[in-house]
Each structure stands twice: as structure tokens, then as C-alpha cells.
Amino acid sequence: MLNCNLPNTVDSVSRRQFLQASSAAALGGLGLFSLTSSAQAADYTKPVPEAANLTPYLNKDRMLFRWNDVSLGAYRTGPQLKYPYFYPLNGLQSGLPLTTESALPYPHHRGLWLGCDPLNGGNYWSDGPVEEGQIQSTNIELSGKPTETSFSFKNNCRWVGPKDSKPFSDEREFTVSILDDRSWAIDAKLVVSAEEAIEIKRAKHSFFALRCAPDIAPMYGGTLMNSEGGTGAEGTYGKPAKWCGYHGARKGNPDIVEGIAIMNHPENFGGDCPWFTREYGHLSPSPFEFLTEPYKMKVGEKLLLRYRVVMHTGTPEESGLNQIYENWMQTA
């Protein structure tokens, strides 16, 4: 108990200082030091210089990134997730997500991701228990030095399934770039290694995929289109194309048209890569829905996959998707 009969000074500390110190000690005992420290945090009346341009922020198992201090997107990993994925991926003009993290039908679709079902007895796609199949992130880190308009990061993963199955490991490198004031892109380089003998007989749920925001999906009035001019699932499903994507007027902002498209490298899967597309907003450049014989990989065999994902303002023609594809081909 504190002695209330204090002299005017206590070892040259004033009565006020003594009582402040005593109060702090009491708060500390309650675990409330953060209240005192937060009250001392600096305030800002103007944007800090570091907030300008494209800024990545690695927060434990998440890579967050902003454009001029406004959220642009995020890449999410974690031990509780079925697989790592990008969400959101926002339009530059509207600030609205161009992907969805969970929408009906099939709410297990997560933005932009890599997965497969079935695969050697495991499910690396849907919302079932992780024990049935999970793509586990083992490392995520920034790569190189970010510039004002681009940065890169790497993520290593292992695919762990039932009965101690480990069909794949993979190395991922993503480069996020602002192309202009209307478009930005994610360049993906994926190296998938077979850790056991692989056989895929048929898998419509397979590999690199996206689920667009409902407001740009055809079932809500948006447009599904590919590089060859095909529209809708009827004009794009099972057909080869340089790119395929969704675009439409944004909900609450009907004067703004935005879209998202995946561009497929011509060497992916040996150049034979038709598209899996759906009117509700899901697409994937994957041959596994259309196999005529099983797809096999030997232990130690590697599969290189490259994609560019473009978040654009306007229709594909207005945003110059064909030219963006050609520019990518010069560096991919």
C-alpha cells in the first residue's frame, strides 16, 4: 500500500511525477501500457512521402500493396487457408475489387489462385478439410528493390495431401506493375515440381484460375471475351486464345467500365492450352478439362508456367489489351 504521508519531494521527484509513475505501474499491471504509448504516437496533417507511388507491405503471411496510399491488392497465405491467393485486386478508377473472395455459386473460389482437383487422391481446390489437400506456404519474401511503379516477391509452397501424399512443390515469383493511369498488371512465373509420380486423367478444377467480381460477370450484365473476339462461354469455352477476361460497368459507378484478364504464355503446357470459362465469372487457361489421355509427370520433372493478369479500365479494345500482350511477350 502506498504511503500517503509524503514529503514535498521524493528523491527530487515531484508529487505529480510520483503519482504519474505510480499510475503507469498500475496500468502496466493491467496490461494497458499500449494506451499510454499510443497517446504519444505522432499525428500527421499531410501525406508522408513514403506513401507515394506503389508501396508493398509484407505483414507476416500477407503481401499487401497500395497505389498512392490507396489499397490496390493483397496476396494471402496462412496455415488455415486451403491455398494462397490474391484478393482483392482493385480497379484503378473505381477502387472496387475486380475479383471476389466468396460469391455464389461456388463460394470456395478465392480471387486469383493456383490449385487442382483431383490430384493423386487429394483435393487442392474446394473448401473441404485441409487434411484432404492443402497448398502450404513455406516462405514469402520481397525480391529485389521496389521501384516507384513495380515490385516483385517470391513464395514457395508445398502441396500436402491425404496419406502423406506430397504431389507437388512450387516456386512462385510475382511482379506487380503499374502500366499507366488506367491499367496495372501481375506477371506470374510458376515452377511446379513433381515430388511423386503425377497422373491427371481429367480435372476441370485445375491450375491458374480467377473468379471475377459479380458485377462484371455475364450473369449480372458483364461481358466474357477473349483475344479472338469470342464472347460468352459459348464463344470462349474450349478454345485457344492469347487472353481471356471479364469486363463491365461497376456497381454503384455505372459510368466506369473496368475488367480483368489473364494472358496465357504460348509455351504453357507445350502450347496446347484451351480455356475453361463460365458465365458466372470463373475462367482458367487449363488443358485438363479437355484431355484425351492422362497428363503425367515423373518424379523431379518441372513444369514452367507464365501468365500476365491485367486489371484495366474500359473495354479490352479501349484499354489496348492486345498491345499489352505483345509488350509482355517481349519480356516474358
C-alpha positions, 0 to 999 in steps of 0.5 A, spaced: 500 500 500 502 506 498 504 511 503 500 517 503 504 521 508 509 524 503 514 529 503 514 535 498 519 531 494 521 524 493 528 523 491 527 530 487 521 527 484 515 531 484 508 529 487 505 529 480 511 525 477 510 520 483 503 519 482 504 519 474 509 513 475 505 510 480 499 510 475 503 507 469 505 501 474 498 500 475 496 500 468 502 496 466 499 491 471 493 491 467 496 490 461 494 497 458 501 500 457 499 500 449 494 506 451 499 510 454 504 509 448 499 510 443 497 517 446 504 519 444 504 516 437 505 522 432 499 525 428 500 527 421 496 533 417 499 531 410 501 525 406 508 522 408 512 521 402 513 514 403 506 513 401 507 515 394 507 511 388 506 503 389 508 501 396 508 493 398 507 491 405 509 484 407 505 483 414 507 476 416 503 471 411 500 477 407 503 481 401 499 487 401 500 493 396 497 500 395 497 505 389 498 512 392 496 510 399 490 507 396 489 499 397 490 496 390 491 488 392 493 483 397 496 476 396 494 471 402 497 465 405 496 462 412 496 455 415 488 455 415 487 457 408 486 451 403 491 455 398 494 462 397 491 467 393 490 474 391 484 478 393 482 483 392 485 486 386 482 493 385 480 497 379 484 503 378 478 508 377 473 505 381 477 502 387 472 496 387 475 489 387 475 486 380 475 479 383 471 476 389 473 472 395 466 468 396 460 469 391 455 464 389 455 459 386 461 456 388 463 460 394 470 456 395 473 460 389 478 465 392 480 471 387 486 469 383 489 462 385 493 456 383 490 449 385 487 442 382 482 437 383 483 431 383 490 430 384 493 423 386 487 422 391 487 429 394 483 435 393 487 442 392 481 446 390 474 446 394 473 448 401 473 441 404 478 439 410 485 441 409 487 434 411 484 432 404 489 437 400 492 443 402 497 448 398 502 450 404 506 456 404 513 455 406 516 462 405 514 469 402 519 474 401 520 481 397 525 480 391 529 485 389 528 493 390 521 496 389 521 501 384 516 507 384 511 503 379 513 495 380 515 490 385 516 483 385 516 477 391 517 470 391 513 464 395 514 457 395 509 452 397 508 445 398 502 441 396 500 436 402 495 431 401 491 425 404 496 419 406 502 423 406 501 424 399 506 430 397 504 431 389 507 437 388 512 443 390 512 450 387 516 456 386 512 462 385 515 469 383 510 475 382 511 482 379 506 487 380 506 493 375 503 499 374 502 500 366 499 507 366 493 511 369 488 506 367 491 499 367 496 495 372 498 488 371 501 481 375 506 477 371 506 470 374 512 465 373 510 458 376 515 452 377 511 446 379 515 440 381 513 433 381 515 430 388 511 423 386 509 420 380 503 425 377 497 422 373 491 427 371 486 423 367 481 429 367 480 435 372 476 441 370 478 444 377 485 445 375 491 450 375 491 458 374 484 460 375 480 467 377 473 468 379 471 475 377 467 480 381 459 479 380 458 485 377 462 484 371 460 477 370 455 475 364 450 473 369 449 480 372 450 484 365 458 483 364 461 481 358 466 474 357 471 475 351 477 473 349 483 475 344 479 472 338 473 476 339 469 470 342 464 472 347 460 468 352 462 461 354 459 459 348 464 463 344 470 462 349 469 455 352 474 450 349 478 454 345 485 457 344 486 464 345 492 469 347 487 472 353 481 471 356 477 476 361 471 479 364 469 486 363 463 491 365 460 497 368 461 497 376 456 497 381 454 503 384 459 507 378 455 505 372 459 510 368 466 506 369 467 500 365 473 496 368 475 488 367 480 483 368 484 478 364 489 473 364 494 472 358 496 465 357 504 464 355 504 460 348 509 455 351 504 453 357 503 446 357 507 445 350 502 450 347 496 446 347 492 450 352 484 451 351 480 455 356 475 453 361 470 459 362 463 460 365 458 465 365 458 466 372 465 469 372 470 463 373 475 462 367 482 458 367 487 457 361 487 449 363 488 443 358 485 438 363 478 439 362 479 437 355 484 431 355 484 425 351 489 421 355 492 422 362 497 428 363 503 425 367 509 427 370 515 423 373 518 424 379 523 431 379 520 433 372 518 441 372 513 444 369 514 452 367 508 456 367 507 464 365 501 468 365 500 476 365 493 478 369 491 485 367 486 489 371 484 495 366 479 500 365 474 500 359 473 495 354 479 490 352 479 494 345 479 501 349 484 499 354 489 496 348 489 489 351 492 486 345 498 491 345 499 489 352 500 482 350 505 483 345 509 488 350 509 482 355 511 477 350 517 481 349 519 480 356 516 474 358 
